[in-house]
Amino acid sequence: MPEDETPELFPSASRRAAGPGPRAPLAERMRPRSLDEVRGQDSLVAPGAPLRTLVEQGDLPSMILWGPPGCGKTTLARLLGERPDTEFAPLSAVLAGVKDVREAIDRARSAARAGRRTVLFIDELHRFNRAQQDALLPHVEKGTVTLIGATTENPSFEVVAPLLSRCRVFTLQRLERADLEALLREAAADRERGLGASGVALSEEAAGTVAEAADGDARRALGILETAVALARRAGRKAVGDEDLREAAGKRALLYDRDREQHYDVISAFIKSLRASDPDAALYWLARMLEAGEDPLFVARRLVIFASEDVGNAEPAGLPLATSVFLAVERVGMPEGRIPLAQATTFLACAPKSNASYAALGRAEEAAGRGGSLPVPLHLRNAPTPLMRELGYGRDYRYAHAEPDAFVAAANLPEALGEPVFYEPTERGAESAIAERLAAWRRRRAAARERGTD
């Protein structure tokens, strides 16, 4: 391969100035050349927006650009860093190590002596481990470099606190469909950088289809368009057709992860939709998780917890059903396991809700922690030996099943606690009957206390 065709992750400044070659991917050729061309991030770069204002004032702080794939993080970093008085030093955290960072810092010191500032851009910053991130700290703090880090992961979890405190975080949004459609039309018509010279037209309907398949990712949208146009040209068509789009788009890969923010956000939306008694929303989030490859047993476990924590005694059938669904998914596997998951989801979403048992446990735990190891009342203690019986263990214990209505009014808590109320059943579902029965028992127990007898 000739030297000038060697692929580069981050091309040199001279090569960037010359622009990408005709064989570069369409997404690279159509990369915005100014802040005015950046789409979908008006809250940051529109006139008067905070990031644009900082740039226009010449006050570029160290920052972290956080957003989903294909939203323009790398483009924005380049636009911010490639200024006449600035050296732009890009690194990829996937490939670089501490040695590469040190070399970049040494070059930055040399540039500073020549009166030039250095913007150190680290793509995929979350891929740096703690030691690698710590190595940046003194140089960011001293101003040797202005750091721009790009990440798809939540900086609160993936960037060490000392480095995070020295950077401003700017959040980029996924591109809306209208932004993607405008970008696709521009790429299809541009004869210099885009596909305008291909002789293949892109209809409004086709642009909408590509935008939908791209799922907010500009890089993916332009990649689909480039492949679809190539397929249409090969077939001798003058416009991108449905067959071209289907082959170019393939199966959409949902933005999701198994152990990072998307995982927690979507399961949170699922549980909160169940709690809000919205089966349609709960099914949507269930489908999102399963389509993205989430472990179905993880979902089943959360349903078991929800059945007890949020449905509880308002619908006692919820927990046995959820437990059975867990066993069914474990034994049947996927894809059939999604059917019992849907059954449990709809049942629990539509069930009456009560967290009274869970809340009662919290109050009891608080009392236990506050009171310490209070002694068990003698009548409730086990008495397996003659000595224990002589000491009063088990004395005056009354066996409930021997009572006329299987109820004993004796106190069963340590005397120091008094008569606290932990469980407060609701009037929802089956728990209303429990509330009525428990209220009667508590009245009888209070009356027995007043009489000084059980």
Secondary structure, 3 states (H helix, E strand, C coil): CCHHHCCCCCCCHHHHHHCCCCCCCHHHHCCCCCHHHCCCCHHHHCCCCHHHHHHHCCCCCCEEEECCCCCCHHHHHHHHHCCCCEEEEEEECCCCCHHHHHHHHHHHHHHHHCCCEEEEEEECHHHCCHHHHHCCHHHHHHCCCEEEEEECCCHHHHCCHHHHHCCEEEECCCCCHHHHHHHHHHHHHCCCCCCHHHCCECCHHHHHHHHHHHCCCHHHHHHHHHHHHHHHHHCCCCECCHHHHHHHHCCCCCCCCCCCHHHHHHHHHHHHHHHCCCHHHHHHHHHHHHHCCCCHHHHHHHHHHHHHHHHHHHCCCHHHHHHHHHHHHHHHCCCCCHHHHHHHHHHHHHCCCCCHHHHHHHHHHHHHHHHCCCCCCHHHCCCCCHHHHHCCCCCCCCCHHHCCCCCCCCCCCCHHHCCCCCCCCCCCCCHHHHHHHHHHHHHHHHHHHHHCCC
